[in-house]
Amino acid sequence: MGCFECCIKCLGGVPYASLVATILCFSGVALFCGCGHVALTGTLTMLENHFSQITTDHATLTIVIQTMQYVIYGIASFFFVYGIILLAEGFYTTSAVKKELQSQFKTTVCGRCITATFVFLTYILGLAFLGIFGFSAIPVFLFYNMWTTCAAMKSPMANITDPDTICVDVRQYGIIPWNATPGKACGSTLGDICSTSEFYLSFHLYIVACAGAGATLIALIHYLMILSANWAYLRSACNQNEYQDIKTKDDDVEEGGSKEGLNSSYS
């Protein structure tokens, strides 16, 4: 076998669908976790500087943000390991299906059960990340409302007699308590907040984090289709081999019976 034939054989055993899903999953998780972590830090800094200047007012929010950042660490670590496991499972299943179709290998019940377990687990993770994707869109919506308000005030077409009457009150979103000081920003103060690096960076990072969550969700759906197809292929190949075994045994029995009949006719 030449080098070219060997390369073709190796490339033929690569589960390209699982490889694409793994790259998409790693990219989405990296964007979601990395951008989300930095955006949460920037949001806390912006709130401390402009909306809640008393430490006790946002103490609960600080704990929540720190907890979410630790959860992000866990999500990144888990999906790094889980993606590698699913990619390895894709290599195993691709090789098993090809060998089983060639009657060189037979899958076990344990192997099919492992694939079915991954199908169930990926389905649960897909539902969980669907919720995460929806949750990650909330800060994008809040920052977008704040940005459009600032843009409307700065627009030359705007006819605003008293800009100080236009405010953004973050207390109504439940982020900080109602007794937080000042809790809201109005007029030129609001415009200055929208011009800060914390707001600009956090807004765009939340958008990227939301896109990363969507990419991860698509990757999990892709994984789910791959695992379901692999399980169906393995099950079909197993049934085909069982049928071939039964047919071979029946042929052997019939051949043995015909030989006995011939021997009795000659005797």
Buried (B, 14 or more C-beta within 10 A) or exposed (E): EEEEEEEEEEEEEEBEBBEEBBEBBBBBBBBBBBBBBBBBBBBBBBBBEBBBBEEEBBEEBBEBBEEEBEEBEEBBEEBBEBBEEBBEBBBBBBBBBBBBBEEEBBBEEEBBEBBBEBBEBBBEBBEEBBEBBEEBBEBBEBBBEBBEBBEEBEEEEEEEEEBEEBBBEBBEEEBBBEEBEBBBBBBEBBBEBBEBEBBBBBBBBBBBBBBBBBBBBBBBBBBBBBBBEBBEBBBEBBEEBEEEEEEEEEEEEEEEEEEEEEEEEEE
